[in-house]
Amino acid sequence: MSERRIAPDAVCSLERQYRLQWEPAQECYVLLYPEGMIKLSGSAAEIMKRLDGKTAASGIVQNLEQAFPGVELREDVMDFLEVAHAKGWIRAG
């Protein structure tokens, strides 16, 4: 993605109609919404679990890089946040 719509200082949170939860039957985290369910990959779930409505995108990157040392995650996290925002899963402000 060439131009970011989500700034590093943007605070992200789930949109109201979505709920993140572990789904034992699927053996993964999912986003639940009135019309259905979205299965998340492990890395997507790690990002989504950190969307608390208080932490900036850069803080989420920092937290993940501490949890998974030795890995540069900034681009991947920001790319995922862009996709999640475009799909309407999250809001950024």
DSSP file (Angstrom, degrees, kcal/mol; ACC not computed):
  #  RESIDUE AA STRUCTURE BP1 BP2  ACC     N-H-->O    O-->H-N    N-H-->O    O-->H-N    TCO  KAPPA ALPHA  PHI   PSI    X-CA   Y-CA   Z-CA
    1    1 A M              0   0    0      0, 0.0     3,-0.1     0, 0.0    78,-0.0   0.000 360.0 360.0 360.0 129.0    0.0    0.0    0.0
    2    2 A S        +     0   0    0      1,-0.2     2,-0.5     2,-0.0     0, 0.0   0.896 360.0  35.6 -84.0 -40.7    1.5    3.3   -1.0
    3    3 A E  S    S-     0   0    0      0, 0.0     2,-0.2     0, 0.0    -1,-0.2  -0.961  77.5-136.6-122.0 125.6   -0.4    5.8    1.0
    4    4 A R        -     0   0    0     -2,-0.5     3,-0.1     1,-0.1    75,-0.0  -0.543  17.0-175.2 -79.8 138.6   -1.5    5.1    4.6
    5    5 A R  S    S+     0   0    0     -2,-0.2     2,-0.6     1,-0.1    -1,-0.1   0.619  77.0  65.8 -99.3 -21.4   -5.0    6.1    5.7
    6    6 A I  S    S-     0   0    0     72,-0.1    -1,-0.1     4,-0.0    76,-0.1  -0.903  80.6-146.1-104.0 118.5   -4.3    5.0    9.3
    7    7 A A    >   -     0   0    0     -2,-0.6     3,-2.0     1,-0.1    50,-0.4  -0.448  23.8-114.0 -78.8 153.9   -1.7    7.1   11.0
    8    8 A P  T 3  S+     0   0    0      0, 0.0    50,-2.9     0, 0.0    51,-0.3   0.784 118.7  51.5 -57.7 -27.0    0.7    5.6   13.5
    9    9 A D  T 3  S+     0   0    0     48,-0.2     2,-0.2    47,-0.2    84,-0.1   0.408  83.9 117.2 -92.3   3.9   -0.9    7.7   16.2
   10   10 A A    <   -     0   0    0     -3,-2.0    47,-2.3    46,-0.1     2,-0.6  -0.510  62.5-135.9 -72.2 136.2   -4.4    6.6   15.3
   11   11 A V  B     -A   56   0A   0     45,-0.2    82,-2.1    -2,-0.2     2,-0.3  -0.839  24.3-159.1 -93.8 124.3   -6.3    4.8   18.1
   12   12 A C  E     +B   92   0B   0     43,-1.0    41,-1.5    -2,-0.6     2,-0.3  -0.783  16.8 166.2-108.3 147.5   -8.1    1.8   16.6
   13   13 A S  E     -B   91   0B   0     78,-2.0    78,-2.7    -2,-0.3    39,-0.1  -0.975  41.7 -86.2-150.3 161.4  -11.0   -0.2   18.0
   14   14 A L  E     -B   90   0B   0     37,-0.4    76,-0.3    -2,-0.3    75,-0.1  -0.398  48.3-107.5 -65.8 144.2  -13.6   -2.7   16.8
   15   15 A E    >   -     0   0    0     74,-2.9     3,-1.9     1,-0.1    -1,-0.1  -0.425  37.1-106.8 -65.9 152.9  -16.7   -1.4   15.2
   16   16 A R  T 3  S+     0   0    0      1,-0.3    -1,-0.1    -2,-0.1    -2,-0.1   0.795 114.7  57.3 -57.1 -35.5  -19.7   -1.8   17.4
   17   17 A Q  T 3  S+     0   0    0     16,-0.0     2,-0.3     2,-0.0    -1,-0.3   0.559  96.2  79.9 -78.3  -5.2  -21.3   -4.6   15.5
   18   18 A Y    <   -     0   0    0     -3,-1.9     2,-0.4    71,-0.2    15,-0.2  -0.775  55.1-171.4-105.1 147.3  -18.3   -6.9   15.9
   19   19 A R  E     -C   32   0C   0     13,-1.9    13,-3.2    -2,-0.3     2,-0.5  -0.994  15.1-143.5-135.4 129.4  -17.2   -9.0   18.8
   20   20 A L  E     +C   31   0C   0     -2,-0.4     2,-0.3    11,-0.2    11,-0.2  -0.777  35.4 150.3 -90.5 130.3  -13.8  -10.8   19.0
   21   21 A Q  E     -C   30   0C   0      9,-2.2     9,-2.7    -2,-0.5     2,-0.4  -0.993  49.4-102.8-156.3 156.1  -13.9  -14.2   20.7
   22   22 A W  E     -C   29   0C   0     -2,-0.3     7,-0.2     7,-0.2    -2,-0.0  -0.646  32.3-156.7 -75.0 131.7  -12.2  -17.5   20.8
   23   23 A E  E >>> -C   28   0C   0      5,-2.7     4,-1.6    -2,-0.4     5,-1.2  -0.898   6.3-165.7-115.1 101.5  -14.3  -20.1   19.0
   24   24 A P  T 345S+     0   0    0      0, 0.0    -1,-0.2     0, 0.0     3,-0.1   0.865  88.4  55.9 -55.7 -39.2  -13.5  -23.6   20.3
   25   25 A A  T 345S+     0   0    0      1,-0.2    -2,-0.0     2,-0.1     0, 0.0   0.840 116.4  36.8 -63.7 -31.8  -15.4  -25.3   17.4
   26   26 A Q  T <45S-     0   0    0     -3,-0.9    -1,-0.2     2,-0.2     3,-0.1   0.610 101.6-136.1 -92.0 -14.7  -13.2  -23.4   14.9
   27   27 A E  T  <5S+     0   0    0     -4,-1.6     2,-0.3     1,-0.2    -2,-0.1   0.879  74.2  74.6  56.3  42.0  -10.1  -23.6   17.0
   28   28 A C  E   <S-C   23   0C   0     -5,-1.2    -5,-2.7    -7,-0.1     2,-0.2  -0.975  90.5 -83.4-163.5 169.1   -9.3  -19.9   16.3
   29   29 A Y  E     -C   22   0C   0     11,-0.3    11,-2.4    -2,-0.3     2,-0.3  -0.600  47.9-171.9 -78.5 147.1  -10.4  -16.4   17.1
   30   30 A V  E     -CD  21  39C   0     -9,-2.7    -9,-2.2    -2,-0.2     2,-0.6  -0.933  26.7-127.1-135.2 158.6  -13.3  -15.1   15.2
   31   31 A L  E     -CD  20  38C   0      7,-2.4     7,-2.3    -2,-0.3     2,-0.4  -0.956  29.9-157.0-102.7 119.3  -15.1  -11.8   14.7
   32   32 A L  E     +CD  19  37C   0    -13,-3.2   -13,-1.9    -2,-0.6     5,-0.2  -0.779  19.2 164.8 -96.5 142.4  -18.8  -12.3   15.3
   33   33 A Y  E >   - D   0  36C   0      3,-2.4     3,-1.9    -2,-0.4   -15,-0.1  -0.946  52.6 -90.7-148.3 165.7  -21.4  -10.0   13.8
   34   34 A P  T 3  S+     0   0    0      0, 0.0     3,-0.1     0, 0.0   -16,-0.1   0.798 123.4  42.8 -53.3 -33.4  -25.2  -10.2   13.4
   35   35 A E  T 3  S-     0   0    0      1,-0.1     2,-0.3    -3,-0.0    -3,-0.0   0.521 125.3 -61.6 -92.7  -4.7  -25.0  -11.8    9.9
   36   36 A G  E <   -D   33   0C   0     -3,-1.9    -3,-2.4     2,-0.0     2,-0.3  -0.956  58.0 -62.5 165.6-147.4  -22.2  -14.3   10.6
   37   37 A M  E     -D   32   0C   0     -2,-0.3     2,-0.5    -5,-0.2    -5,-0.2  -0.995  21.0-150.3-148.3 143.5  -18.6  -14.9   11.6
   38   38 A I  E     -D   31   0C   0     -7,-2.3    -7,-2.4    -2,-0.3     2,-0.3  -0.980  19.3-140.2-118.8 119.8  -15.1  -14.1   10.2
   39   39 A K  E     -D   30   0C   0     -2,-0.5     2,-0.4    -9,-0.2    -9,-0.2  -0.628  20.8-150.2 -77.2 133.4  -12.4  -16.6   11.0
   40   40 A L        -     0   0    0    -11,-2.4   -11,-0.3    -2,-0.3     2,-0.0  -0.822  10.3-122.9-107.1 144.6   -9.1  -14.9   11.8
   41   41 A S     >  -     0   0    0     -2,-0.4     4,-2.5   -13,-0.1     5,-0.2  -0.315  37.4-102.0 -70.3 166.3   -5.6  -16.1   11.2
   42   42 A G  H  > S+     0   0    0      1,-0.2     4,-2.0     2,-0.2     5,-0.1   0.905 123.2  47.0 -58.3 -43.6   -3.3  -16.3   14.3
   43   43 A S  H  > S+     0   0    0      2,-0.2     4,-1.7     1,-0.2    -1,-0.2   0.897 111.4  50.9 -68.7 -39.4   -1.5  -13.1   13.4
   44   44 A A  H  > S+     0   0    0      1,-0.2     4,-2.8     2,-0.2    -2,-0.2   0.906 110.1  50.8 -62.8 -40.4   -4.7  -11.2   12.7
   45   45 A A  H  X S+     0   0    0     -4,-2.5     4,-2.7     1,-0.2    -2,-0.2   0.897 105.7  55.2 -64.4 -40.3   -6.1  -12.4   16.0
   46   46 A E  H  < S+     0   0    0     -4,-2.0     4,-0.5     2,-0.2    -1,-0.2   0.887 112.7  43.3 -60.4 -38.2   -2.9  -11.1   17.8
   47   47 A I  H >< S+     0   0    0     -4,-1.7     3,-1.4     2,-0.2     4,-0.3   0.951 114.0  49.5 -69.7 -50.0   -3.5   -7.7   16.3
   48   48 A M  H >< S+     0   0    0     -4,-2.8     3,-1.5     1,-0.3    -2,-0.2   0.841 102.8  61.3 -61.5 -34.7   -7.2   -7.6   17.0
   49   49 A K  T 3< S+     0   0    0     -4,-2.7    -1,-0.3     1,-0.3    -2,-0.2   0.740 102.7  53.8 -63.0 -21.4   -6.8   -8.7   20.6
   50   50 A R  T <  S+     0   0    0     -3,-1.4     2,-1.4    -4,-0.5    -1,-0.3   0.430  76.7 105.9 -95.7  -0.3   -4.8   -5.5   21.1
   51   51 A L    <   +     0   0    0     -3,-1.5   -37,-0.4    -4,-0.3   -38,-0.1  -0.667  34.8 151.4 -81.8  95.2   -7.4   -3.1   19.8
   52   52 A D        -     0   0    0     -2,-1.4    -1,-0.2     3,-0.1   -39,-0.2   0.377  62.1-112.8-109.0   2.8   -8.6   -1.6   23.1
   53   53 A G  S    S+     0   0    0    -41,-1.5   -40,-0.1     2,-0.2   -42,-0.1   0.562 108.5  65.4  76.8   6.4   -9.7    1.9   21.9
   54   54 A K  S    S+     0   0    0    -42,-0.2     2,-0.4     1,-0.1   -41,-0.1   0.581  79.9  80.1-127.1 -29.3   -6.8    3.4   23.9
   55   55 A T  S    S-     0   0    0    -43,-0.2   -43,-1.0    -5,-0.2    -2,-0.2  -0.718  73.6-129.1 -93.9 131.6   -3.6    2.2   22.3
   56   56 A A  B >>  -A   11   0A   0     -2,-0.4     4,-1.9   -45,-0.2     3,-0.6  -0.308  29.3-106.1 -70.3 159.2   -2.3    3.9   19.1
   57   57 A A  H 3> S+     0   0    0    -47,-2.3     4,-2.2   -50,-0.4   -48,-0.2   0.878 123.0  54.9 -54.2 -40.5   -1.4    1.8   16.1
   58   58 A S  H 3> S+     0   0    0    -50,-2.9     4,-2.4     1,-0.2    -1,-0.3   0.854 106.0  52.1 -64.2 -33.6    2.3    2.4   16.9
   59   59 A G  H <> S+     0   0    0     -3,-0.6     4,-2.6   -51,-0.3    -1,-0.2   0.856 107.0  52.3 -68.6 -35.7    1.7    1.1   20.4
   60   60 A I  H  X S+     0   0    0     -4,-1.9     4,-2.4     2,-0.2    -2,-0.2   0.920 110.2  48.5 -64.6 -44.0    0.1   -2.1   19.0
   61   61 A V  H  X S+     0   0    0     -4,-2.2     4,-2.5     2,-0.2    -2,-0.2   0.943 112.6  48.4 -59.1 -48.5    3.2   -2.6   16.8
   62   62 A Q  H  X S+     0   0    0     -4,-2.4     4,-1.7     1,-0.2    -2,-0.2   0.907 111.1  50.3 -59.9 -44.0    5.5   -2.0   19.8
   63   63 A N  H  X S+     0   0    0     -4,-2.6     4,-2.0     1,-0.2    -1,-0.2   0.911 112.4  46.6 -61.6 -43.8    3.5   -4.4   21.9
   64   64 A L  H  X S+     0   0    0     -4,-2.4     4,-2.2     1,-0.2    -1,-0.2   0.876 109.4  53.5 -67.7 -37.7    3.6   -7.1   19.2
   65   65 A E  H  < S+     0   0    0     -4,-2.5     6,-0.3     1,-0.2    -1,-0.2   0.812 110.3  48.6 -68.8 -28.3    7.4   -6.6   18.6
   66   66 A Q  H  < S+     0   0    0     -4,-1.7    -2,-0.2    -5,-0.2    -1,-0.2   0.877 112.9  47.5 -73.1 -38.7    7.9   -7.1   22.4
   67   67 A A  H  < S+     0   0    0     -4,-2.0    -2,-0.2     1,-0.3    -1,-0.2   0.818 124.0  32.8 -70.2 -30.9    5.8  -10.3   22.4
   68   68 A F  S >< S-     0   0    0     -4,-2.2     3,-1.0    -5,-0.1    -1,-0.3  -0.662  90.5-160.7-126.2  73.7    7.6  -11.6   19.3
   69   69 A P  T 3   +     0   0    0      0, 0.0    -3,-0.1     0, 0.0     3,-0.1  -0.139  68.0  29.0 -61.8 148.9   11.2  -10.4   19.6
   70   70 A G  T 3  S+     0   0    0      1,-0.2     2,-0.5    -5,-0.2    -4,-0.1   0.496  94.8 107.0  84.6   4.1   13.5  -10.2   16.6
   71   71 A V    <   -     0   0    0     -3,-1.0     2,-0.8    -6,-0.3    -1,-0.2  -0.965  64.6-139.5-120.5 129.1   10.7   -9.7   14.1
   72   72 A E        +     0   0    0     -2,-0.5     4,-0.2     1,-0.1     3,-0.0  -0.773  33.4 163.1 -84.7 112.9   10.0   -6.4   12.3
   73   73 A L     >  +     0   0    0     -2,-0.8     4,-2.9   -12,-0.1     5,-0.3   0.476  38.3 101.7-112.7  -5.2    6.2   -6.2   12.3
   74   74 A R  H  > S+     0   0    0      1,-0.2     4,-2.7     2,-0.2     5,-0.3   0.907  86.5  43.0 -52.6 -53.3    5.4   -2.6   11.5
   75   75 A E  H  > S+     0   0    0      1,-0.2     4,-2.6     2,-0.2    -1,-0.2   0.916 116.0  48.1 -62.1 -44.2    4.5   -3.0    7.9
   76   76 A D  H  > S+     0   0    0     -4,-0.2     4,-2.4     2,-0.2    -1,-0.2   0.918 114.4  45.8 -64.0 -43.3    2.5   -6.2    8.4
   77   77 A V  H  X S+     0   0    0     -4,-2.9     4,-2.7     2,-0.2    -2,-0.2   0.942 114.8  46.6 -65.8 -46.9    0.5   -4.7   11.3
   78   78 A M  H  X S+     0   0    0     -4,-2.7     4,-2.1    -5,-0.3    -2,-0.2   0.891 112.1  51.5 -64.3 -38.6   -0.2   -1.4    9.5
   79   79 A D  H  X S+     0   0    0     -4,-2.6     4,-2.1    -5,-0.3    -1,-0.2   0.927 111.0  48.0 -62.1 -44.3   -1.2   -3.3    6.3
   80   80 A F  H  X S+     0   0    0     -4,-2.4     4,-3.1     1,-0.2     5,-0.3   0.924 109.7  51.9 -63.7 -43.2   -3.6   -5.5    8.3
   81   81 A L  H  X S+     0   0    0     -4,-2.7     4,-2.3     1,-0.2    -1,-0.2   0.888 108.7  52.0 -60.0 -38.3   -5.1   -2.4   10.1
   82   82 A E  H  X S+     0   0    0     -4,-2.1     4,-2.5     2,-0.2    -1,-0.2   0.929 112.5  44.6 -61.0 -46.3   -5.6   -0.8    6.6
   83   83 A V  H  X S+     0   0    0     -4,-2.1     4,-2.2     2,-0.2    -2,-0.2   0.931 113.4  49.7 -65.5 -46.2   -7.4   -3.9    5.4
   84   84 A A  H  <>S+     0   0    0     -4,-3.1     5,-2.3     1,-0.2     6,-1.0   0.873 112.9  48.1 -61.9 -37.1   -9.5   -4.3    8.5
   85   85 A H  H ><5S+     0   0    0     -4,-2.3     3,-1.2    -5,-0.3    -1,-0.2   0.925 110.3  50.7 -67.9 -45.0  -10.5   -0.6    8.3
   86   86 A A  H 3<5S+     0   0    0     -4,-2.5    -2,-0.2     1,-0.3    -1,-0.2   0.840 109.9  50.9 -62.6 -33.1  -11.4   -0.9    4.6
   87   87 A K  T 3<5S-     0   0    0     -4,-2.2    -1,-0.3    -5,-0.2    -2,-0.2   0.552 116.5-116.0 -81.4  -7.3  -13.6   -3.9    5.4
   88   88 A G  T < 5S+     0   0    0     -3,-1.2    -3,-0.2    -4,-0.4    -2,-0.1   0.620  81.7 121.1  84.6  12.7  -15.3   -2.0    8.2
   89   89 A W  S   <S+     0   0    0     -5,-2.3   -74,-2.9    -6,-0.2     2,-0.3   0.838  75.6  26.0 -75.5 -33.5  -14.1   -4.2   11.0
   90   90 A I  E     -B   14   0B   0     -6,-1.0     2,-0.4   -76,-0.3   -76,-0.2  -0.855  65.3-142.1-129.1 161.2  -12.4   -1.4   12.9
   91   91 A R  E     -B   13   0B   0    -78,-2.7   -78,-2.0    -2,-0.3     2,-0.4  -0.930  15.8-158.3-118.3 149.9  -12.6    2.4   13.3
   92   92 A A  E      B   12   0B   0     -2,-0.4   -80,-0.2   -80,-0.2   -82,-0.1  -0.993 360.0 360.0-131.8 133.4   -9.5    4.6   13.6
   93   93 A G              0   0    0    -82,-2.1   -81,-0.1    -2,-0.4    -1,-0.1   0.368 360.0 360.0-149.9 360.0   -9.3    8.0   15.1
